[in-house]
Each structure stands twice: as structure tokens, then as C-alpha cells.
Amino acid sequence: MRAEKIGFIGLGLMGRAMVECLQKAGYDVTVLGHRDRTGIEEALSRGGTEATSAKALAETCDIVMLCMGTSDQVEGRIYGEDSVLAGTRPGLVVIDFGTSLPSSTVKIGADLSEKGALYLDAPLGRTPAHAKDGLLNIMCSGDKTAYDRVKPVLDTLGENVFHLGKLGNGHTIKLVNNFYSQTIVCAMAEAFALVDAAGIERQSLYDVMAAGPNHSGMMDFIKNYATDGKIDLAFSVANAAKDVGYYRQMAEDLGLHSRMSGSADTTFREALDTGSGDRMVPEMVDWMSENLRREQQ
């Protein structure tokens, strides 16, 4: 058994895969899941322990990891009577693997530091399948001493592990990355919808665009659905809307007005309003085809 005892909060698809990877590597993992107990029995069957609360988990672990969908969810576990903060002690390292608002991250870090704990933001790239095999991209930032201490654990989970400087930098870069990628999603979805209306084959559009500097991995994800019906990017419209919205909030927190994110933000929010939140972002090709025509009426 590895020396560091890990507490893990958030057993969604990514969290479950990360816990499996850690347990296979020999780490002692205590889990705290949702009320529906998703993923808990799996972790217990591999020798894990279940915590009764975030406070109890923090009191008994050396490293606390959170893998949750929103800043509100993270704050819900950090603060409160039975929270991580309530169970924090000097030397504890807390890591947020989600995509959160940097302003929230910095505040949490300050509050934890008052009790002698250290906070790292370490948002992730790639998929749960990569997580299971320890092949994630990890964008970590925060106290370098804390980073060096947990680096062996991060190396277990990730193929590419970056230390990006002060607390909040990881979340900032992740939100910039997702703003950029989801803007491409919307642009490619509209491009395919437009050539449909013009009577041009989608493959012809892709062949021309992919032969030049526009070619990208994100373009290929959208093309694979547009031409072959294949979804190989499992990222929901709801998550895309959240991340673009967080990007815009981050810009405001910096005293800036984001010019380029507005169209993507409006598009994803309209998709949410029309019941498409559970669709995967490659399916925005269908949504765009339906809604471009609606705008013409």
C-alpha cells in the first residue's frame, strides 16, 4: 500500500475512473459519493473505504481530491458543518480536478491556508478512458512544495502533468482552452449546416478545410459525427455551456469584456433552452441545422 492516504469526492464517470487507477496503483482510497451511491460499491469492492462526510474524510486522509462539475458543488463540499474545511488540519493537501472559477479557487485556497492546509487546482484533459489507464493531461497550479509532494500521485493519473504557477492558473488555462475549443465546435457545426443548405457534401467541405491551417483535432471530432454519425467526444452541451459561461465570468472578474465568446455562449444557452443539454457537442451539427433554418423563417 502506498504511503499517502487519499480521500476522493465526486464519483462521476471521470472520478470513478480516477479512483480505479489510484487503487490499481496501490493507493489507499476513501471515497465520498452522491446520495445515489454511484461508484461507491465499485470502489469498496477494490478495497476502498467509504467516508460518512467530507469532514470525516479530511480528518483521516493526507490528500483530498475533488472531481465535481461546478464551483458551487466544490464549495458545497469545502464549506459547512460537515465539510472538508471543518475537518482540515495542518499538512493536508486538497486538489480540485474540476473546471472551476479561478476566483472561487483563490478564495478556497486562502480559507484552507488559515488552517494550515494547501490547495491545488488541477483541471483535466482527455476522457475517463484515459483516466482509467493513467493517461490524463493534468494542468496543476498552486504551492510548489505541495505540488512536489503530490507529484507521484499525479504521475499515476496523468501522462502529461504540468505545473503552471500560482493557484488559479490551471483553472484559468483550462477555461481559455475550453472557450477556444467550444467556439470551434459552434463554428464547425454552423459550417456543416450551411453547406447542407447550399447543397454541398459535408465531406467536400471537410476535405478542403482539413488540407489547410484550419485543420485541428476538434474539427475532426465534429466531422466524424457530421459525416459518419460517430460520437468520439463525450462532452455534453450542458458542460460546454457551463465552461463558456465560466470563461465569460472570469473575463469580467479580470475587468475585461470578452468579445469572442458571446456567440458560443448564446448558442449553447439556446441549445440548453431547447432541451439539448444532454446531447454531446458533436451533435451541435444537428441542432445548428434545425435552428439556422428556424432563424430564416
C-alpha positions in Angstrom: 0.0 0.0 0.0 1.3 3.5 -0.9 2.1 5.8 2.0 -0.2 8.7 1.2 -3.9 8.1 2.1 -6.2 9.6 -0.5 -9.8 10.9 0.0 -11.8 11.2 -3.2 -15.0 13.2 -3.5 -17.1 13.1 -6.7 -17.7 9.7 -8.4 -19.0 10.6 -11.8 -17.6 9.0 -14.9 -14.2 10.7 -14.5 -14.0 10.3 -10.8 -14.8 6.6 -10.9 -12.1 6.0 -13.5 -9.5 8.0 -11.4 -10.3 6.1 -8.3 -9.9 2.8 -10.1 -6.5 4.0 -11.5 -5.3 5.0 -8.0 -6.4 1.8 -6.4 -4.8 -0.3 -9.1 -1.6 1.6 -8.3 -1.8 0.6 -4.7 -3.2 3.7 -3.0 -5.5 3.5 0.0 -8.5 5.5 -1.2 -11.5 6.6 0.9 -14.5 7.8 -1.2 -17.4 10.1 -0.6 -20.1 9.8 -3.3 -23.5 11.1 -4.1 -26.7 10.1 -2.4 -27.5 7.6 -5.2 -24.2 5.8 -4.3 -22.9 5.8 -7.9 -19.4 4.3 -8.0 -19.2 3.6 -4.2 -19.7 -0.1 -4.4 -17.1 -0.4 -7.2 -14.5 1.4 -5.0 -15.3 -0.7 -2.0 -15.0 -3.9 -4.0 -11.4 -3.0 -4.8 -10.6 -2.4 -1.1 -11.6 1.2 -0.7 -13.3 2.8 2.4 -16.4 4.9 2.5 -16.5 8.2 4.4 -19.6 9.3 6.2 -18.9 13.0 5.5 -16.4 15.4 3.9 -15.3 16.3 7.4 -14.6 12.7 8.3 -12.7 12.2 5.0 -10.5 15.2 5.6 -9.7 14.2 9.1 -8.4 10.8 8.1 -6.7 11.4 4.7 -3.4 13.0 3.7 -4.7 14.2 0.3 -8.3 15.2 -0.5 -9.3 15.1 -4.2 -12.4 16.6 -5.6 -13.8 15.9 -9.1 -17.0 17.8 -9.4 -18.9 19.6 -12.1 -19.2 23.2 -10.9 -17.7 25.7 -8.5 -20.9 25.6 -6.5 -20.6 21.9 -6.0 -16.9 22.2 -4.9 -17.8 25.0 -2.4 -20.6 22.8 -1.1 -18.1 20.2 -0.1 -15.4 22.7 1.1 -17.7 24.8 3.4 -20.2 23.9 6.0 -20.6 22.0 9.2 -19.5 18.6 7.8 -17.2 19.9 5.2 -13.6 19.5 4.1 -12.7 22.8 5.8 -14.3 21.6 9.1 -12.0 18.5 9.1 -8.9 20.3 7.8 -5.7 20.0 9.7 -2.1 21.3 9.1 -0.4 19.5 6.2 -3.5 18.4 4.4 -3.3 18.9 0.6 -6.6 19.5 -1.2 -6.8 19.2 -5.0 -9.7 20.3 -7.3 -9.7 18.3 -10.5 -12.8 20.0 -11.9 -13.2 23.0 -14.1 -13.9 25.8 -11.6 -13.9 29.6 -11.5 -10.4 30.9 -10.6 -11.9 33.5 -8.2 -13.6 30.7 -6.2 -10.4 28.7 -6.3 -8.3 31.5 -4.9 -10.8 32.1 -2.1 -10.9 28.4 -1.1 -7.1 28.4 -1.1 -7.0 31.3 1.3 -9.5 29.8 3.6 -7.7 26.4 3.7 -4.4 28.1 4.3 -5.7 29.7 7.5 -5.9 26.1 8.9 -2.5 25.1 7.6 -3.7 23.2 4.5 -2.7 23.7 0.9 -4.9 23.9 -2.2 -4.1 23.0 -5.7 -6.2 23.4 -8.8 -5.6 20.6 -11.3 -8.2 20.6 -14.1 -8.0 17.6 -16.5 -7.8 17.0 -20.2 -8.8 13.8 -22.0 -11.5 11.3 -21.1 -12.5 8.7 -18.4 -10.9 6.0 -20.6 -7.6 7.8 -20.4 -8.1 8.3 -16.6 -8.5 4.6 -16.1 -5.1 4.0 -17.7 -3.3 6.9 -16.1 -3.1 8.9 -19.3 -4.8 12.2 -18.4 -3.5 15.7 -19.1 -3.3 17.5 -15.7 -3.0 21.3 -15.5 -1.9 21.8 -11.9 -1.1 25.1 -10.2 -0.6 26.3 -6.6 2.1 26.0 -3.9 5.2 24.3 -5.4 6.0 22.4 -2.3 2.5 20.9 -2.2 2.8 20.1 -5.9 6.2 18.3 -5.5 4.7 16.3 -2.6 1.7 15.1 -4.7 3.5 14.8 -8.0 3.9 11.0 -7.7 0.2 10.7 -7.3 -0.4 13.0 -10.3 2.0 11.0 -12.3 -0.1 7.9 -11.6 -3.1 9.6 -13.0 -1.6 11.6 -15.9 0.6 11.1 -18.9 1.3 14.9 -19.2 1.4 16.7 -15.8 2.1 20.5 -15.9 2.8 22.9 -13.0 1.6 26.3 -14.2 2.5 28.6 -11.4 0.3 30.3 -8.8 -3.1 29.0 -7.6 -5.9 29.5 -10.1 -3.6 29.4 -13.2 -4.7 25.9 -14.0 -8.4 26.7 -14.0 -7.7 29.9 -16.0 -5.8 28.0 -18.7 -8.5 25.2 -18.8 -11.3 27.8 -19.3 -9.3 29.5 -22.0 -8.7 26.1 -23.7 -12.4 25.2 -23.4 -13.6 28.6 -24.7 -11.4 28.2 -27.7 -12.4 24.5 -28.4 -16.1 25.1 -27.9 -16.1 28.1 -30.2 -14.6 25.8 -32.9 -17.5 23.4 -32.1 -20.1 26.0 -32.9 -18.3 27.3 -35.9 -17.9 23.9 -37.5 -21.4 22.9 -36.7 -22.7 26.0 -38.4 -20.4 25.5 -41.4 -21.7 22.0 -41.9 -25.3 23.2 -41.6 -24.7 26.0 -44.1 -23.2 23.7 -46.8 -26.2 21.4 -46.3 -28.5 24.3 -47.2 -26.2 25.1 -50.2 -26.4 21.5 -51.5 -22.7 20.8 -50.9 -21.5 17.5 -49.5 -20.1 17.8 -45.9 -17.1 15.6 -46.8 -16.2 18.1 -49.6 -16.1 21.0 -47.0 -14.0 18.9 -44.6 -11.5 17.9 -47.3 -10.8 21.5 -48.3 -10.6 22.8 -44.7 -8.5 19.9 -43.4 -6.0 20.5 -46.2 -5.1 23.9 -44.8 -4.2 25.5 -41.5 -7.8 25.2 -40.2 -7.3 21.5 -39.6 -7.5 20.5 -35.9 -8.4 17.7 -33.6 -11.6 19.4 -32.6 -12.6 19.8 -36.3 -12.1 16.0 -36.7 -14.4 15.3 -33.7 -17.2 17.4 -35.3 -16.5 16.0 -38.8 -16.7 12.4 -37.5 -20.2 13.0 -36.4 -21.2 15.2 -39.3 -20.2 12.6 -41.9 -20.2 9.3 -40.2 -22.5 9.7 -37.2 -19.7 8.8 -34.8 -19.5 10.5 -31.4 -16.0 10.2 -30.1 -16.0 13.3 -28.0 -18.1 12.6 -24.9 -18.6 16.2 -23.7 -22.1 17.4 -23.1 -23.7 20.6 -24.4 -24.6 21.4 -20.7 -20.9 21.2 -19.8 -19.9 23.3 -22.8 -22.4 26.0 -21.8 -21.1 26.0 -18.2 -17.5 26.3 -19.2 -18.1 29.1 -21.8 -20.1 30.9 -19.1 -17.3 30.5 -16.6 -14.9 31.9 -19.2 -17.0 35.0 -19.6 -17.3 35.4 -15.8 -13.6 35.0 -15.5 -13.1 37.8 -18.0 -15.4 40.0 -16.0 -13.6 39.2 -12.8 -10.4 40.5 -14.6 -12.2 43.7 -15.6 -12.5 42.6 -19.3 -15.3 42.2 -21.8 -14.9 39.1 -23.8 -15.8 39.8 -27.4 -15.3 36.4 -29.0 -17.1 34.2 -26.5 -20.5 35.8 -26.9 -21.8 33.8 -29.9 -20.8 30.5 -28.4 -22.4 31.4 -25.1 -25.6 32.4 -26.8 -25.6 29.3 -29.0 -25.1 26.8 -26.1 -27.6 28.6 -23.9 -30.2 28.4 -26.7 -29.4 24.7 -27.1 -30.0 24.2 -23.3 -33.3 26.1 -23.5 -34.5 23.8 -26.3 -33.7 20.6 -24.4 -30.4 19.7 -25.9 -28.2 19.9 -22.7 -27.7 16.1 -22.6 -26.6 15.9 -26.2 -22.8 15.6 -26.9 -21.2 18.6 -28.5 -20.6 16.9 -31.9 -24.4 16.7 -32.1 -24.5 20.5 -32.3 -24.3 19.9 -36.0 -27.9 18.7 -35.9 -29.0 21.4 -33.5 -27.4 24.1 -35.8 -29.2 22.7 -38.9 -32.5 22.8 -37.2 -32.0 26.3 -35.7 -30.4 28.0 -38.6 -33.5 27.2 -40.7 -35.7 28.4 -37.9 -34.0 31.8 -37.9 -34.7 32.1 -41.6 -38.4 31.8 -41.1 
